[in-house]
């Protein structure tokens, strides 16, 4: 019977991966597969118990929902656009160095605006035309923005940080500081690689004819008028997106006092700061904050809950125990499975989030049994998923940037690919242990 269950579980797992690759709704696939596995194992209530348990996980709900609420406030007040304008207005005379500088600027803005597609729209509307005006190939221009979105991993409110820090039993900000070197390293690899690709392909000083040929649509359709162009920067407004991060960093060093701030506290204080400096309608800011919280529960926590149901199904059919024993016997499998797996899924689906959530939910709590620290393995999985997404022509951020640059998303992916492949190898070989 155990063998039959394992075979059945493996078939359901394979079907789940296929459906995710074909871009069926992630939550529907994971919940449906989890319930099916529990039914096969004659334990149908286990799926619903896992659903109920995960939907009330306090730490995840508080961090993720408050962070997204704050992001909605930044968009409503337009503080995010002031930040973009402030960091991009002095970059026009950098030549080929404009490429790594654009990556760096996007990296810092992504910390405060952790949505890859959102920051691509906000930053790309300014930086992509700037790069193109400097005679840099449009696909390279788009690639700089996508490469810089890795900075979102340093935002304390993103779901992965909340999930992994809870597994590792760390404060969220402590976990963020722990993997900061990895984030900076991946960003640097991507920026250097993209610059070298541009130099080797001679795409740093195109003629007007070459620029026109590089685009899929006429130049007059480059982009709609950007909101950023109309803004007169107000430094206090531009500071607002960073307020929660600064407060959490100060709190981690006990600078305000002995009591550490929680993520929701920092996000609410950030929203209050935005209210004070922008003097927007308090009712509208409150509404936007709660709209953001609701959106994050539906779209982010929904995936985490669905992943928990799926993992429960794998547990009750015995497949998870078999996988854990395999990792204990062959620790290198955790390194490569936790890096290449989410990386490939990120490429083929445009988002590696579901894979990363599921792997960290299922495997990372047992990391010490096969020679890893939970925070080390969890961070490696998170970054592998992110760099896979950054190499995918199907990712929302890639599609946004390609649209702003008027090029095919596949042309952008071809140019980001060397840096992303080098990054995932560095994650597997260096971050997860010396080969």
C-alpha positions as CSV (number, residue, x, y, z in Angstrom):
1,X,0.0,0.0,0.0
2,X,2.9,2.4,0.9
3,X,4.4,1.8,-2.5
4,X,1.1,2.5,-4.3
5,X,0.7,5.7,-2.3
6,X,4.2,6.9,-3.2
7,X,3.6,6.2,-6.9
8,X,0.3,8.0,-6.7
9,X,1.8,10.9,-4.9
10,X,4.6,11.2,-7.5
11,X,2.1,11.2,-10.3
12,X,0.1,13.9,-8.7
13,X,3.3,15.9,-8.0
14,X,4.3,15.6,-11.7
15,X,0.9,16.7,-12.9
16,X,1.0,19.7,-10.5
17,X,4.4,20.8,-12.0
18,X,3.0,20.4,-15.5
19,X,-0.1,22.5,-14.7
20,X,2.1,25.2,-13.1
21,X,4.4,25.3,-16.1
22,X,1.3,25.7,-18.3
23,X,0.4,28.7,-16.2
24,X,-2.8,27.5,-14.7
25,X,-3.9,29.4,-11.6
26,X,-1.3,28.6,-8.9
27,X,-3.7,28.6,-5.9
28,X,-6.3,26.4,-7.7
29,X,-3.6,23.8,-8.8
30,X,-1.9,23.6,-5.4
31,X,-5.2,23.3,-3.4
32,X,-6.7,20.8,-5.8
33,X,-3.6,18.7,-5.8
34,X,-3.3,18.8,-2.0
35,X,-6.9,17.7,-1.5
36,X,-6.5,14.9,-4.1
37,X,-3.4,13.6,-2.3
38,X,-5.2,13.6,1.0
39,X,-8.2,11.8,-0.5
40,X,-5.8,9.2,-2.0
41,X,-4.3,8.7,1.4
42,X,-7.7,8.3,3.0
43,X,-7.1,11.4,5.1
44,X,-9.4,14.1,3.5
45,X,-9.7,16.3,6.5
46,X,-5.9,16.9,6.7
47,X,-6.1,19.2,3.7
48,X,-8.7,21.4,5.4
49,X,-6.9,21.4,8.7
50,X,-3.7,22.6,6.9
51,X,-5.8,25.3,5.2
52,X,-7.2,26.5,8.5
53,X,-3.9,26.5,10.3
54,X,-2.0,28.5,7.6
55,X,-4.7,31.1,7.1
56,X,-4.3,32.3,10.7
57,X,-0.5,32.3,10.9
58,X,0.0,35.6,12.8
59,X,3.5,36.5,11.8
60,X,2.9,36.0,8.1
61,X,-0.3,37.9,8.1
62,X,1.0,40.9,10.0
63,X,4.2,41.4,8.0
64,X,2.8,40.7,4.5
65,X,-0.5,42.5,4.8
66,X,0.9,45.6,6.5
67,X,3.8,45.8,4.0
68,X,1.4,45.8,1.0
69,X,-0.9,48.3,2.8
70,X,2.1,50.7,3.0
71,X,2.9,50.0,-0.7
72,X,-0.6,51.1,-1.6
73,X,-0.2,54.3,0.4
74,X,3.0,55.1,-1.4
75,X,1.3,54.7,-4.8
76,X,-1.6,56.8,-3.7
77,X,0.5,59.7,-2.4
78,X,2.9,59.4,-5.3
79,X,5.9,59.3,-2.9
80,X,7.3,56.4,-4.9
81,X,7.5,58.6,-8.0
82,X,9.3,61.3,-6.1
83,X,11.9,58.7,-5.1
84,X,12.3,57.6,-8.7
85,X,12.8,61.1,-9.9
86,X,15.3,62.0,-7.2
87,X,17.5,59.0,-7.9
88,X,17.5,59.3,-11.7
89,X,17.8,63.0,-12.5
90,X,21.7,63.1,-12.5
91,X,22.5,60.1,-14.6
92,X,22.5,61.3,-18.2
93,X,26.3,61.7,-18.8
94,X,27.6,58.3,-17.6
95,X,28.0,56.6,-21.0
96,X,28.4,52.8,-20.7
97,X,28.5,53.2,-16.9
98,X,24.8,54.2,-17.1
99,X,24.0,50.4,-17.4
100,X,25.3,49.4,-13.9
101,X,24.1,52.7,-12.4
102,X,20.6,52.0,-13.7
103,X,20.7,48.6,-12.1
104,X,21.9,50.1,-8.8
105,X,19.2,52.8,-8.8
106,X,16.5,50.2,-9.5
107,X,18.0,48.0,-6.8
108,X,17.6,50.7,-4.1
109,X,14.2,51.7,-5.2
110,X,13.1,48.0,-5.2
111,X,13.9,47.8,-1.5
112,X,11.2,50.4,-0.9
113,X,8.8,49.3,-3.7
114,X,9.1,45.5,-3.6
115,X,6.7,44.6,-6.5
116,X,8.9,43.7,-9.5
117,X,6.2,44.7,-12.0
118,X,5.3,47.8,-10.0
119,X,8.9,49.1,-9.7
120,X,9.5,48.2,-13.4
121,X,6.6,50.5,-14.4
122,X,7.6,53.3,-12.1
123,X,11.4,53.2,-12.7
124,X,11.3,51.9,-16.2
125,X,9.2,54.8,-17.5
126,X,12.1,57.2,-16.6
127,X,15.3,55.1,-16.9
128,X,14.5,53.1,-20.1
129,X,14.1,56.2,-22.3
130,X,17.2,57.7,-20.6
131,X,19.2,54.7,-21.5
132,X,17.8,54.6,-25.1
133,X,18.6,58.3,-25.5
134,X,22.2,57.5,-24.5
135,X,22.2,55.1,-27.6
136,X,22.1,51.9,-25.5
137,X,20.2,49.0,-27.1
138,X,16.5,49.0,-25.9
139,X,16.7,45.4,-24.8
140,X,19.7,46.2,-22.6
141,X,17.9,49.2,-21.3
142,X,14.9,47.0,-20.3
143,X,17.3,44.4,-18.8
144,X,18.9,46.9,-16.4
145,X,15.5,47.5,-14.7
146,X,14.7,43.8,-14.4
147,X,18.2,43.0,-13.0
148,X,17.8,45.7,-10.3
149,X,14.5,44.3,-9.1
150,X,16.5,41.8,-6.9
151,X,16.6,44.5,-4.3
152,X,13.0,43.7,-3.3
153,X,14.4,40.7,-1.3
154,X,15.7,43.3,1.2
155,X,12.3,44.6,2.0
156,X,11.3,43.2,5.4
157,X,7.7,42.9,4.4
158,X,7.9,40.5,1.5
159,X,6.4,37.1,2.0
160,X,9.6,35.1,1.6
161,X,11.3,37.0,4.4
162,X,8.4,36.5,6.8
163,X,8.2,32.8,6.0
164,X,11.9,31.9,6.2
165,X,12.6,34.0,9.3
166,X,9.7,32.3,11.1
167,X,11.2,28.9,10.1
168,X,14.7,30.0,11.2
169,X,13.3,31.5,14.4
170,X,14.9,34.9,13.7
171,X,13.6,38.4,13.7
172,X,12.7,39.4,10.2
173,X,15.2,42.3,10.1
174,X,18.0,40.0,11.4
175,X,17.3,37.6,8.5
176,X,17.3,40.4,6.0
177,X,20.7,41.6,7.3
178,X,21.9,38.0,7.1
179,X,21.2,37.6,3.4
180,X,22.1,41.2,2.4
181,X,25.5,40.1,1.1
182,X,23.8,37.6,-1.2
183,X,21.5,40.3,-2.6
184,X,24.3,42.6,-3.2
185,X,26.3,39.8,-4.9
186,X,23.5,38.8,-7.2
187,X,22.9,42.4,-8.2
188,X,26.6,43.0,-8.9
189,X,26.8,39.8,-11.0
190,X,23.8,40.8,-13.0
191,X,25.0,44.4,-13.5
192,X,28.5,43.4,-14.6
193,X,27.2,40.6,-16.9
194,X,24.7,42.9,-18.6
195,X,27.4,45.6,-19.1
196,X,29.7,43.0,-20.6
197,X,26.9,41.7,-22.9
198,X,26.3,45.2,-24.1
199,X,30.0,45.8,-24.8
200,X,30.6,42.4,-26.5
201,X,27.5,42.8,-28.7
202,X,28.4,46.5,-29.4
203,X,25.1,47.7,-28.1
204,X,26.4,50.8,-26.2
205,X,26.6,53.3,-29.0
206,X,24.0,52.5,-31.6
207,X,23.3,54.7,-34.6
208,X,19.8,56.1,-35.1
209,X,19.3,53.5,-37.9
210,X,20.4,50.6,-35.6
211,X,18.2,51.9,-32.8
212,X,15.2,52.0,-35.1
213,X,15.9,48.5,-36.3
214,X,16.1,47.2,-32.8
215,X,12.6,48.1,-32.0
216,X,9.4,46.3,-32.8
217,X,7.3,49.4,-33.2
218,X,8.0,52.9,-34.5
219,X,9.8,55.2,-32.2
220,X,6.9,57.5,-31.6
221,X,5.1,54.7,-29.7
222,X,8.0,54.4,-27.2
223,X,5.8,55.0,-24.1
224,X,3.0,57.1,-22.8
225,X,3.8,60.3,-21.1
226,X,5.3,59.4,-17.7
227,X,3.9,60.7,-14.5
228,X,7.5,61.0,-13.3
229,X,8.3,63.7,-15.9
230,X,5.7,66.1,-14.4
231,X,7.0,65.8,-10.8
232,X,9.0,68.5,-9.0
233,X,10.9,66.4,-6.4
234,X,10.1,67.0,-2.7
235,X,12.9,65.3,-0.7
236,X,10.6,64.6,2.3
237,X,8.2,62.8,0.0
238,X,11.0,60.9,-1.7
239,X,12.2,59.7,1.8
240,X,8.8,58.2,2.7
241,X,9.2,54.8,1.0
242,X,12.3,54.1,3.0
243,X,10.9,55.1,6.4
244,X,9.8,51.6,7.5
245,X,13.1,50.0,6.4
246,X,15.1,52.7,8.3
247,X,13.0,52.3,11.4
248,X,13.4,48.5,11.4
249,X,17.2,48.9,10.9
250,X,17.5,51.3,13.7
251,X,15.3,49.1,15.9
252,X,17.5,46.1,15.2
253,X,20.5,48.0,16.8
254,X,18.3,49.1,19.7
255,X,18.8,52.8,18.9
256,X,15.3,54.1,19.7
257,X,15.2,52.0,22.9
258,X,15.1,48.5,24.2
259,X,11.8,47.6,22.6
260,X,12.1,46.4,19.0
261,X,9.6,47.6,16.4
262,X,7.5,45.0,14.6
263,X,7.0,45.2,10.9
264,X,3.4,46.3,11.1
265,X,4.4,49.1,13.5
266,X,7.1,50.3,11.1
267,X,4.7,50.2,8.1
268,X,2.0,52.2,10.0
269,X,4.5,54.8,11.1
270,X,5.7,55.0,7.5
271,X,2.1,55.6,6.4
272,X,1.7,58.3,9.1
273,X,4.9,60.0,8.0
274,X,3.5,60.1,4.4
275,X,0.2,61.5,5.7
276,X,2.1,64.3,7.5
277,X,4.4,65.3,4.6
278,X,1.9,65.0,1.8
279,X,-1.1,66.2,3.8
280,X,-3.4,63.9,1.8
281,X,-6.9,63.0,2.9
282,X,-6.5,60.8,6.0
283,X,-9.6,58.8,5.0
284,X,-8.2,58.0,1.6
285,X,-4.8,56.9,3.0
286,X,-6.6,54.7,5.5
287,X,-8.7,53.2,2.7
288,X,-5.7,52.5,0.6
289,X,-3.8,50.9,3.4
290,X,-6.6,48.5,4.1
291,X,-7.1,47.9,0.3
292,X,-3.5,46.9,0.2
293,X,-3.8,44.5,3.1
294,X,-6.8,42.8,1.5
295,X,-5.0,42.5,-1.8
296,X,-2.0,40.9,-0.2
297,X,-4.1,38.3,1.6
298,X,-5.8,37.3,-1.6
299,X,-2.8,37.3,-3.9
300,X,0.2,36.6,-1.7
301,X,-1.0,34.8,1.4
302,X,-3.4,32.9,-0.9
303,X,-0.4,31.2,-2.5
304,X,1.2,30.4,0.9
305,X,-2.1,28.9,2.1
306,X,-2.5,26.8,-1.1
307,X,1.2,25.7,-0.8
308,X,0.5,24.5,2.8
309,X,-2.4,22.4,1.6
310,X,-0.3,20.8,-1.1
311,X,2.6,20.1,1.3
312,X,0.1,18.5,3.7
313,X,-1.0,16.2,0.9
314,X,2.7,15.2,0.2
315,X,3.2,14.5,3.8
316,X,0.2,12.2,4.3
317,X,1.0,10.2,1.3
318,X,4.5,9.6,2.5
319,X,6.3,11.4,-0.4
320,X,7.6,14.1,1.9
321,X,9.2,11.7,4.3
322,X,10.9,9.9,1.5
323,X,12.2,13.2,0.1
324,X,13.6,14.2,3.5
325,X,15.4,10.9,3.9
326,X,16.9,11.4,0.4
327,X,18.2,14.8,1.4
328,X,19.7,13.4,4.6
329,X,21.5,10.7,2.7
330,X,22.6,13.0,-0.1
331,X,23.0,16.6,1.1
332,X,24.2,17.9,-2.3
333,X,20.7,17.2,-3.6
334,X,19.3,19.9,-1.3
335,X,21.8,22.4,-2.7
336,X,21.0,21.7,-6.3
337,X,17.3,20.9,-5.8
338,X,16.9,24.1,-3.8
339,X,18.6,26.3,-6.4
340,X,18.1,24.8,-9.9
341,X,14.5,23.7,-9.2
342,X,13.1,27.2,-8.3
343,X,15.3,28.8,-10.9
344,X,13.9,26.6,-13.7
345,X,10.3,27.1,-12.5
346,X,10.9,30.8,-12.4
347,X,12.0,30.8,-16.0
348,X,9.2,28.6,-17.4
349,X,6.3,30.2,-15.4
350,X,7.5,33.8,-15.0
351,X,7.4,33.5,-11.2
352,X,9.2,31.1,-8.9
353,X,7.2,32.1,-5.9
354,X,5.0,29.0,-5.7
355,X,8.0,26.6,-5.9
356,X,10.0,28.6,-3.4
357,X,7.1,28.8,-0.9
358,X,6.5,25.1,-1.3
359,X,10.2,24.1,-1.0
360,X,10.7,26.3,2.1
361,X,7.5,25.1,3.7
362,X,8.4,21.4,3.2
363,X,12.1,21.1,3.3
364,X,13.7,24.1,5.0
365,X,12.4,23.3,8.5
366,X,14.5,20.1,8.3
367,X,17.6,21.8,6.9
368,X,19.8,21.0,9.9
369,X,19.3,17.2,9.3
370,X,21.2,17.4,6.1
371,X,23.9,20.0,7.0
372,X,22.3,23.4,6.3
373,X,21.1,26.3,8.4
374,X,17.4,27.0,7.7
375,X,18.2,30.6,7.0
376,X,21.0,29.6,4.6
377,X,18.9,27.1,2.6
378,X,15.8,29.3,2.7
379,X,17.6,32.4,1.4
380,X,19.2,30.4,-1.4
381,X,15.8,29.0,-2.5
382,X,14.3,32.5,-2.5
383,X,17.1,34.1,-4.6
384,X,17.1,31.2,-7.1
385,X,13.4,31.7,-7.7
386,X,14.0,35.5,-8.2
387,X,16.8,35.1,-10.7
388,X,14.8,32.6,-12.6
389,X,12.0,35.1,-12.8
390,X,14.4,37.8,-14.0
391,X,15.5,35.5,-16.9
392,X,11.9,34.7,-18.0
393,X,10.3,36.4,-21.0
394,X,6.9,35.6,-19.3
395,X,7.5,37.5,-16.1
396,X,5.3,40.6,-15.6
397,X,8.3,42.8,-15.0
398,X,10.0,41.7,-18.2
399,X,6.8,42.3,-20.2
400,X,6.4,45.8,-18.7
401,X,10.0,46.7,-19.4
402,X,9.9,45.2,-22.9
403,X,6.8,47.2,-23.6
404,X,8.4,50.5,-22.5
405,X,11.5,49.7,-24.6
406,X,9.4,48.5,-27.6
407,X,11.2,45.2,-27.9
408,X,10.3,41.5,-27.7
409,X,10.5,40.2,-24.1
410,X,12.6,37.3,-25.5
411,X,15.3,39.7,-26.6
412,X,15.4,41.1,-23.1
413,X,15.7,37.6,-21.6
414,X,18.5,36.7,-23.9
415,X,20.6,39.6,-22.5
416,X,19.8,39.0,-18.8
417,X,20.4,35.3,-19.1
418,X,24.2,35.1,-18.6
419,X,24.0,37.1,-15.4
420,X,21.1,35.1,-14.0
421,X,22.8,31.7,-14.9
422,X,26.0,32.9,-13.2
423,X,24.0,34.1,-10.2
424,X,22.2,30.7,-9.6
425,X,25.5,28.9,-9.9
426,X,27.0,31.2,-7.3
427,X,24.0,30.6,-5.1
428,X,24.4,26.8,-5.4
429,X,28.2,26.6,-5.2
430,X,29.1,29.5,-2.9
431,X,26.1,30.5,-0.8
432,X,24.9,26.9,-0.2
433,X,28.4,25.6,0.4
434,X,31.7,25.4,-1.3
435,X,31.7,22.8,-4.1
